[in-house]
Each structure stands twice: as structure tokens, then as C-alpha cells.
């Protein structure tokens, strides 16, 4: 651990953005106890909280844990201190992108981008298109083909996308998000 690379304001920023006080964490590890993805996490969620508490921004933002979290809220429900760990992880993912941190799980980020692209186009997710686009990006065409075929057989994948009626509102939401991203870049003095 390099104590000279601590960011004392990092924890405050994460608390403010997530709306949850991670300083209440008892490090009891209940968050990891019920997590369906804990085996994919290194380190566990309470250790990420500790990294943030200690101002160890680089280690927290470059961990695979923040990308392995699927936001199912199991950890938040299990937390005896009512810390919204799912929101905390979401904020860390956003900060990792904003700060230009090395993304530990780029395939997961790519999948998130495909989901957002589908919502931008249709106002909802079109799972078949998301899967196809993601498979083209990763070039893993047959890794889980049996799952896709089962979903098609059970009519869990629509062949054609459907759009929501309020597409103008969806476009406005994406524009607000884009404006905020440009504002962050401008504040940092970087080129978009």
C-alpha cells in the first residue's frame, strides 16, 4: 500500500454521489455473504468500501469488483447498517470512466454500453440485438449459444425491437447525460 497516493476527498465525493454513508460500514462482510457474484469479486465489497474510506482511489477504481457487481441489491438488503452498496458500486463505475481509470473488466463495460445503446434507440432493451452486438465486439460467437437458443425457444427474445411511445423523453434524458459528461470533461480541462 502506498500511503502517499491517497485522495482524502475521494470518500466524500463517493458518499455525496451515492447518497449512502459508507463510513457506517462495520466490515461484517454480510454484503458478500448473500452476493450471487462474490466468487467473481476480488476483493469483496467491504474491502472496496475500505479502499474508498482510506482514499485509495486508484485501487478502488481499477478493481474488478466494481464491474462484477450486477446491482441486484442483495448486498444492500443484507447490510445491517443499510448501506446502499449497489449505488456505491454504480458510482465507482461512473468515476472509473470519468477519471480514465484502467477498466478491469472491459467486456462488462462493453455489455453495459450495448444495453444503453439499445435504450437510446428504442427506449427499452432489445435483448437479441444487445447479444448480437456484444458477440460481434467480443468475437465470442459460440461460448453461450445454448443459452441464446433456449431463450429463443421460450420466446424470451423478440426477433424485432419495439419502441416506447415517449422517445422524445428518452432522447432528452440521454442529452442531459451527455451534457453532464461534457461538463465533467470541461471541469477537468480535457478535450472531449
Helices and strands as residue ranges (DSSP letters): G 3-5, H 10-18, G 22-24, H 30-33, G 38-40, H 45-53, H 57-61, H 65-68, H 74-78, H 85-99, H 106-122, H 127-138, H 145-153, H 167-188
